[in-house]
Amino acid sequence: MKEAMYYDKLENLKVRCKLCPHNCRLGSGKTGICGVRRNVDGILYSLIYGETSSTHPDPIEKKPLYHFIPGSRAMSFGTVGCNFKCDFCQNSSISQADVERSSLMEITPKETVRMAKRAGCASIAWTYNEPTIWYEFTYDSSKLAHEAGIKNIYVTNGFINPEPLKNISPYLDAMNIDIKSFSEDFYHKIAGGRLNEVLDTCKLARDLNIHIELTYLVIPKLNDEAGEIEQYLHWVLRELGPDIPLHFSAFHPDFKMTDRERTPTSTLVNIYEQAKEMGLHYVFLGNVLADRGANTYCPSCDKCVIKRSYMGLRKNRIKDGKCPKCKTAIKIIQS
């Protein structure tokens, strides 16, 4: 165990965790909603510092990050636990796992950097489960990674308090933030979180110069209503601008939603067309095969400037950050 960052000591050996907006108030011996932060005699500890469940070098496109060092690889690390309780979680075997019953591999911050170098990865991705709850370890490791010239990525639900995000931001280069729905009711009933705080994270990350891309898992009859999608797209345009890469992914039955149908490809294609018509420049579709959904097109002349196959790069035609045909600047981080 390692003493946690971001908590207050209260009366009678109680503590208040201040890492995420749940702000769990815990008596001695109690564990937070995330399942991995415990009050032991008035001191809050992380139960997962240096404990990993999953390690693998992945294409950066798998995160998914389409406008951040395209064609590179990210050394991916995950652990156990989550501060959300999504009924549709596609990694529930680790996100909802009991830390004390899990088979985890010990690892040090230095080892994460060595593994990334050995695998030829340009970045480290904290992913598979929610990286926010692994904060102390990801913070220490990310500092070392930056010293070694390796970038860092959070694949996250975005449910983190502002101060911890500001603190790690000098070492955090990119975030893919899941937008579970554009409904507070959905967040409350289905995900166990709150929407407004996630939206605030998106804006703060942008202000901190962290590259952000957003992913919206489209679940039939839960968050796919045209009006809700339109509200989401309007918010992105108003608050983040047209150059934010947006990913809309198909749902497949999992965890507590095995009886729900998969997302029809036609639903995603309709969302793609709607987003493009509204003026969003970079829209992508995941978990389906769609003609235009994997590629980046110039927002001015519509030339395909990055062509991708399933979760991988095929050809990058961008020259000096611009479309090779009309010279329009493409909002992308190439290295």
N, C-alpha and C positions, 0 to 999 in steps of 0.2 A: 504494500500500500504506500501511497505518497500523499502528503497533505495537499488538499485541493487549493486551487486559486479561487478567488472571488466568492467569499462567504463572510458572514458576520457571526460573531459569537453572541449569543443571547443569554438570558437568565436561565438558571436551573439546567445547565449543560446543553441547552438547545442551540441550534444554529439555523441560519437562513442562507441557503445557497443562492448566489447571485449570478450564476453562469448563464442561465437561460430565463426567459420570461415566466416560467412556472414559479420561480423564486420559492422553492420548496422550504418550508419550515419544518425542521426535523428534531425530534427528541433523541436522546442518546440511544444508540442501537438501531435507529431507523434509517432507511435507505430512500433516496429520492425516486421520483417517477421514472427516471432513466434507468434505475436498477443498478447503477455502478458508482454512486457517490453516497457514502455512509457516514453518519455521525457516530464517532467512537469517543465517548467520554468528553464531549464538548469540542472535538476537533473533527472537521470534515475531511474525509479521505477519498481519493480516487482508488477504486478497486482494480483498475485496468491499466495503470501506468506500466508500459513495457510489456503488455500482453496483447498478442495479435491472434486473430482467428483465420485470417485470409491474407495471402500475399501473392501477387502475380503482376508481371509486366503486361500492360494492356496498350492497345492503340489509343491515342488521346481521343479519337473519335468515339470511343466506347463510353466515355464518361457521362453524357456526350458533351464534348467541346469541339466545335467545328471552326471557330475563328481564333483559336489559341494554339500556336505552334503546330499547324496542320502537318500530318504525316509523321509526327514524333511519337515516342512511347512514354507512358507514365508508369512508374513503379507504384502499384496500388497496394494499400494496406487497409485492413479493417480489423475491428475487434468485436465486442458484443455490447448490446444495449441500445436504447434509443429514448429520446425524450418525447416521442410521439408513439401512438398506439394505432397505427393505420390498419383497418380491417382488410385492406387489399395488399399489404406489404409483400413484396416479391423476394425479400431477404429475411423473412420472419425467423428462420432457423438460427440466425445470429442476432437480429435486432431485438427479438423477444426472449433471448436465451437467458437462463440463470447463470450469472457469472461464476458462481461457486460450483456449478455442475458442468461447466464447459471445459473442453480440452483446448487450452490456449498455449501458444508458443511464446517463450520469453524473447524479448528483443530490446536492444538499446537504441537511443537516437543515432549513435554513430553507425550502428549496423544498418539502419534504414538508408543512410547515405551511401554506405559501401555497396549495398545491394542495388541501389539505383544506378550507381556508376558501373558496376559489374554487368548490368543488363543493358547498358547503353541508353538509359532513359534521360530525357531532358527535364523531367519533372517527377515529383512524388505526388500521388493523389491519395487523399484521405477519404475513403469511400467504402462501399459495401454496406456499412451501417452508418449511423449519424456521427460525423467526426467531432461535432461540438462537445459531446460528452467525454471525448478523449482529449480534451483541451490541453492539459498539462503536458502530455506526451507529444501531441502534434506541435505544440508551441516550441518545446525544446528541440525537437527534430527539425522543424522548419528553419529555425535559426542556423543550425549546422548545415542544412541543405543550401541555404543562401550563401553561406561562406564558401561552399564548394561549387557554386555556380549552377545549382539545381533549383528549379522553380517549384512552387507548392500550390496545390489545388485542394479545395474543399468541395466535395459533392454532398450537398447538404439540404435539409429542409428549411434552413434559414431562421430557425428559432433560437436565436442567440441574443443576449443583451448587448447594448451598444459598446460598453467599455471593454469587454473581452474582445469584441471584433476590432475595435480601434487598436488594442494592444498587439494583436497578432498581425494586423494589416501590413506592417512593413515587410513581413515574411510570407504573406499570402498573395499570390499573383493572380489567381483565377478562382471563381466559384461557379459551379452549376447549381442553381437554387431551384428546388422543386416547388412549384405552385400547385398545391393539391386540388384547389378549386378556387373560385372567386366568390365563395359564400362562407360567412362566419358559421352558419348553421352546420354546413358540411364539416368544417374544421372541428367544431365542437363534438358532433355526433360520430363522425367516421374516422377522424385522425387524432383526436385528443390534443388539439392545439388551438391556436388562434391565428386568423389571417392577417390582421392589421400589423402585428409585430413582424411577420414575415415580409410584408410589403415595405415596412420601415427598414428592414435589413437590406433589401434590394437597393433602396435609395442611398443608404449609408455606404454600402459597398461601392456603389458608383462614385460617391463623393470621395471615397478613400483611394480612388484610382485602381481598384481591383477589377480586373476583367470579369464581367458577369454574362452568363447565358442562363436562360430560364427554361425549365421543362415542365410541361403540363400533361399529366397522364389522363387521357380522355376515357372516362368510365361510363358506359351506356346507362342512361336514365338516372345518373347521379350528378354528373358535372358537365354534361355535354349539351345542355340546353342552349340554343342559339343566342338568347339574350344574355346569358351568363358569360359566354365566350366573347360576345361583343363588348360587354363591360370590361372584361379583362384586357382586351386589345386596346380599348380606349385608354385605360389606365396606363398601359405600357407606353403608348404614344405620348401621353400627357406628361408622365413622370420620368420616363427613362429615354424616350426618343425612338426614332425609327430604326436605328442601327443595332439595337440589342438583338442578338440571335435568339430566336424562339423555337423551341422543340415541342412538338405535339406528338405524344407516343400512344400507341395502341395498348389497351389493357388486355391482359389475359387472366383467366380465373386463377386465383391463388389465395392461400391462407384462409380467411373467413368468408371469402367471396368466390368459392368454387362453383357456385350455381349461377353465376352471372355470365352473360354472353360476352364474347370478345368484341372489341370495337371494330365495326365495319370499316374497311378501307375508305369507302365513300364518305363517311363522316369526317375522317381526317383530311381528305382531299377538299371537301367543302370548307373546312376551317382554313386550310392553306390558302385557298382562293379568296376567302373573306379577308384574311390578314393582309394579303398582298394588295387587294383592292383598297384597303384602308390606308395603305402607304407604309407598311412595315417592310423593310428591305430584305431581311434575312430570316426566312421561315423554313423549318425543316420538319420532316415526319419520321418517326421512329417505330420500330417493330413491324413495319409493313414495307412492301415493295411498291413504290410509287414513282412515276417517271421523273418528276422534278423534286421530290421531297428530300433527296439526299445531297443535292448539289447547291453550290453558291452561285448566284447570278448577279451580274452587274445591275445595280438599281437604276442606271441610266439607259443602257442599250440592251440589257437582258442577255448579254453574252454569258455563257457558262464559264466562270473563271476558276472554279474548283469542282472537279468531278470526283465523286466518291462511290465506292461499292459499299456493301453492307459492312458498316463499322470500320471502314478503312479508306485511305486516300488512293486515288488512281492517278489524278493529274492536277497539278497546281499551276495555273497559267498566269497568276498575278505577277506583274513586273514592277519592282520598286514600289509596292503597295498600291498599284493602280491596275485598272482594267487594261489589258493589252490592246483593246480595240478603240475605246473612246477616252482613255486616260482618266476616268473617274476614280477617285480614291475609294478603296475598299477598306471598310473598318475591320481591321484584323491585326493580330499580333503574330508575326511570322517567325520570330526567334526570341 
